[in-house]
Amino acid sequence: MTINESLRAIAGTFILISVALGWFVSPYWYLFTAFVGLNLLQSAFTKWCPMIALLRKVGLPETRSCG
């Protein structure tokens, strides 16, 4: 799995979990959903995302290798 695929999977998971927590536990969890959305939005303009930096440190590849 590449960094890009991992980022999308993590963001989607965080959003789904926080929406479920907002529904079943407390509406304050929707603030976390908003945080994830704002982070994705700012990364579109600044080309910097903290999760990508973390995934690079973990050693995930940038692209798939052919072969």
C-alpha positions as CSV (number, residue, x, y, z in Angstrom):
1,M,0.0,0.0,0.0
2,T,1.4,3.4,-1.0
3,I,1.4,6.6,1.1
4,N,-1.5,8.0,-0.9
5,E,-3.7,4.9,-0.5
6,S,-2.8,4.7,3.2
7,L,-3.7,8.4,3.8
8,R,-7.1,8.0,2.2
9,A,-7.8,4.8,4.2
10,I,-6.8,6.5,7.4
11,A,-8.8,9.6,6.8
12,G,-11.9,7.6,5.8
13,T,-11.5,5.5,8.9
14,F,-11.1,8.5,11.2
15,I,-14.2,10.1,9.7
16,L,-16.4,7.0,9.9
17,I,-15.3,6.3,13.5
18,S,-15.8,9.9,14.6
19,V,-19.2,10.1,13.0
20,A,-20.2,6.9,14.8
21,L,-18.9,8.3,18.1
22,G,-20.7,11.5,17.5
23,W,-24.0,9.6,16.9
24,F,-23.7,7.1,19.8
25,V,-21.5,8.8,22.4
26,S,-21.4,12.6,22.2
27,P,-21.9,15.2,19.5
28,Y,-18.6,16.7,20.5
29,W,-16.9,13.9,18.4
30,Y,-18.2,15.8,15.3
31,L,-15.4,18.3,16.0
32,F,-12.9,15.6,15.3
33,T,-14.6,14.9,12.0
34,A,-14.3,18.7,11.2
35,F,-10.7,18.6,12.2
36,V,-9.9,15.8,9.8
37,G,-11.8,17.5,7.0
38,L,-10.0,20.8,7.6
39,N,-6.7,19.1,7.6
40,L,-7.5,17.5,4.3
41,L,-8.6,20.8,2.9
42,Q,-5.5,22.7,4.1
43,S,-3.2,20.0,2.7
44,A,-4.8,20.5,-0.8
45,F,-3.5,24.1,-0.7
46,T,-0.3,23.8,1.2
47,K,0.8,20.4,-0.1
48,W,1.8,19.4,3.5
49,C,0.0,16.9,5.6
50,P,1.2,15.7,9.0
51,M,0.0,12.1,8.4
52,I,2.0,11.9,5.2
53,A,5.1,12.9,7.2
54,L,4.3,10.1,9.7
55,L,3.7,7.5,6.9
56,R,7.1,8.4,5.3
57,K,8.8,7.9,8.7
58,V,7.1,4.5,8.9
59,G,8.6,3.6,5.5
60,L,5.7,3.3,3.2
61,P,6.5,3.7,-0.4
62,E,5.5,6.8,-2.4
63,T,4.6,4.8,-5.5
64,R,4.1,1.2,-6.5
65,S,7.0,-0.5,-8.0
66,C,6.5,-2.4,-11.2
67,G,7.5,-6.0,-11.1
